[in-house]
């Protein structure tokens, strides 16, 4: 059997170049993989934060609706005891001052609210046909401040104005 001699100079010329090229390619692919994982993790964190903020806002809006129902009960003569009602003539509520939320607030599942009666206002206007004032030209104005807290420190404050024709 005859053997073919290998040329020693071809093997000596490589001197581990293939190994170095493979290691560089492996390093580049590892960096791309780590970068993709970091991007995916960041997107998941942003998605969770958005979901938490949306749920907290929804909870605060639900608490506002509860406050509106309380006002409806007040003006129709069916007030609920300790319903978080607050007359503006007594004091004023700063909705951003969380320490001030210790007065006459109503804790409700998902948040708390305070109702301020701003007062009765006249709505100017006349009837075009008769030239007289429109009946019921006075309204009662209420401000509802609702605050809700969610996971990981998420907090939302929603403030709305509620107007009724009847006085409390």
MOJO-V865368 format. One record per residue. N is the residue number from 1. RES is the residue in three letters. PHI is phi in whole degrees, 0 to 359 (NA if undefined). OMEGA is omega in radians with two decimals (999 if undefined). D_CENTER is the distance of its C-alpha to the mean C-alpha in Angstrom with 1 decimal. Layout:
BEGIN
[[N RES PHI OMEGA D_CENTER] [N RES PHI OMEGA D_CENTER]]
END
This chain:
BEGIN
[[1 UNK NA -3.05 83.6] [2 UNK 253 3.12 82.7] [3 UNK 255 3.12 79.6] [4 UNK 264 -3.13 78.0] [5 UNK 287 3.09 77.5] [6 UNK 277 3.10 74.0] [7 UNK 278 -3.09 73.9] [8 UNK 290 -3.08 72.8] [9 UNK 287 3.11 71.7] [10 UNK 290 3.13 68.9] [11 UNK 289 -3.12 67.3] [12 UNK 290 -3.12 67.7] [13 UNK 290 -3.07 66.1] [14 UNK 289 3.07 62.7] [15 UNK 50 3.04 62.2] [16 UNK 83 3.14 58.7] [17 UNK 296 3.14 57.1] [18 UNK 298 3.11 55.7] [19 UNK 297 -3.13 54.1] [20 UNK 295 3.12 52.4] [21 UNK 297 3.12 51.1] [22 UNK 296 3.13 49.7] [23 UNK 294 3.11 48.0] [24 UNK 294 3.09 46.5] [25 UNK 297 3.11 45.2] [26 UNK 297 3.10 43.7] [27 UNK 297 3.13 42.0] [28 UNK 297 3.13 40.4] [29 UNK 293 3.09 39.2] [30 UNK 295 3.11 37.8] [31 UNK 297 3.08 35.8] [32 UNK 296 3.12 34.5] [33 UNK 295 3.12 33.4] [34 UNK 295 3.11 31.7] [35 UNK 297 3.12 29.9] [36 UNK 295 3.12 28.7] [37 UNK 294 3.11 27.5] [38 UNK 299 3.12 25.5] [39 UNK 296 3.13 23.9] [40 UNK 295 3.12 23.1] [41 UNK 296 3.13 21.6] [42 UNK 296 3.11 19.4] [43 UNK 295 3.11 18.2] [44 UNK 293 3.10 17.5] [45 UNK 297 3.12 15.5] [46 UNK 295 3.13 13.3] [47 UNK 295 3.11 13.0] [48 UNK 296 3.11 12.0] [49 UNK 296 3.11 9.4] [50 UNK 298 3.13 7.9] [51 UNK 296 3.13 8.5] [52 UNK 295 3.14 7.1] [53 UNK 296 3.12 3.5] [54 UNK 295 3.12 4.6] [55 UNK 295 3.12 6.6] [56 UNK 293 3.09 4.9] [57 UNK 295 3.10 3.9] [58 UNK 298 3.11 7.3] [59 UNK 296 3.12 8.7] [60 UNK 295 3.10 8.3] [61 UNK 294 3.08 9.9] [62 UNK 296 3.12 12.4] [63 UNK 294 3.07 13.3] [64 UNK 299 3.13 13.9] [65 UNK 298 3.08 16.2] [66 UNK 296 3.09 18.0] [67 UNK 297 3.09 18.6] [68 UNK 296 3.09 20.1] [69 UNK 294 3.10 22.4] [70 UNK 296 3.12 23.5] [71 UNK 298 3.10 24.5] [72 UNK 301 3.08 26.4] [73 UNK 294 3.14 28.2] [74 UNK 294 -3.07 29.0] [75 UNK 284 3.09 30.6] [76 UNK 268 3.08 32.4] [77 UNK 90 3.11 33.9] [78 UNK 239 -3.10 32.1] [79 UNK 289 3.06 29.9] [80 UNK 268 3.13 28.4] [81 UNK 295 3.11 29.5] [82 UNK 51 -3.04 27.1] [83 UNK 266 3.11 24.4] [84 UNK 79 -3.12 22.6] [85 UNK 280 -3.07 24.6] [86 UNK 219 3.13 25.3] [87 UNK 272 -3.08 27.9] [88 UNK 296 3.13 27.2] [89 UNK 294 -3.14 30.9] [90 UNK 284 -3.05 30.6] [91 UNK 194 3.14 27.8] [92 UNK 239 -3.12 24.6] [93 UNK 255 2.99 21.1] [94 UNK 265 -3.03 19.2] [95 UNK 295 -3.14 15.5] [96 UNK 274 3.12 14.9] [97 UNK 271 -3.05 17.8] [98 UNK 297 3.13 16.5] [99 UNK 295 -3.13 20.3] [100 UNK 283 -3.11 21.0] [101 UNK 280 3.14 19.0] [102 UNK 271 -3.14 22.1] [103 UNK 258 2.97 23.9] [104 UNK 37 3.03 24.0] [105 UNK 263 3.10 20.5] [106 UNK 249 3.06 20.2] [107 UNK 285 -3.09 18.6] [108 UNK 229 -3.13 17.4] [109 UNK 304 3.13 16.4] [110 UNK 105 -3.14 12.8] [111 UNK 170 3.10 12.6] [112 UNK 218 -3.13 15.0] [113 UNK 218 3.04 15.9] [114 UNK 225 -3.14 18.7] [115 UNK 248 3.09 20.8] [116 UNK 246 3.03 22.9] [117 UNK 271 -3.10 26.0] [118 UNK 286 3.09 26.5] [119 UNK 140 3.14 29.8] [120 UNK 261 -3.12 32.0] [121 UNK 233 3.08 32.5] [122 UNK 269 3.08 35.1] [123 UNK 259 -3.09 34.2] [124 UNK 290 3.11 37.2] [125 UNK 166 3.12 38.8] [126 UNK 226 3.05 42.1] [127 UNK 283 -3.13 43.4] [128 UNK 292 -3.06 45.0] [129 UNK 290 -3.01 47.7] [130 UNK 252 -3.12 48.9] [131 UNK 72 3.14 47.9] [132 UNK 244 3.11 46.5] [133 UNK 294 3.11 43.2] [134 UNK 286 3.11 40.8] [135 UNK 296 3.13 40.7] [136 UNK 72 -3.09 37.5] [137 UNK 272 3.06 36.7] [138 UNK 246 3.10 34.9] [139 UNK 231 3.02 31.3] [140 UNK 258 -3.08 29.3] [141 UNK 248 3.13 26.0] [142 UNK 236 3.02 23.2] [143 UNK 245 3.10 19.9] [144 UNK 251 3.06 17.3] [145 UNK 248 -3.13 14.7] [146 UNK 242 -3.14 12.3] [147 UNK 228 -3.14 10.4] [148 UNK 226 3.10 8.8] [149 UNK 241 3.12 9.0] [150 UNK 241 -3.13 8.6] [151 UNK 288 3.05 10.9] [152 UNK 52 3.03 12.1] [153 UNK 81 3.12 10.9] [154 UNK 290 3.12 7.1] [155 UNK 219 3.11 6.7] [156 UNK 225 3.05 5.3] [157 UNK 241 3.12 8.4] [158 UNK 239 3.13 9.5] [159 UNK 235 -3.12 13.2] [160 UNK 219 3.08 15.6] [161 UNK 254 3.14 19.3] [162 UNK 237 -3.06 21.4] [163 UNK 242 3.05 25.1] [164 UNK 232 3.07 28.0] [165 UNK 278 -3.13 31.7] [166 UNK 272 3.07 32.7] [167 UNK 272 3.11 32.8] [168 UNK 287 999 31.6]]
END
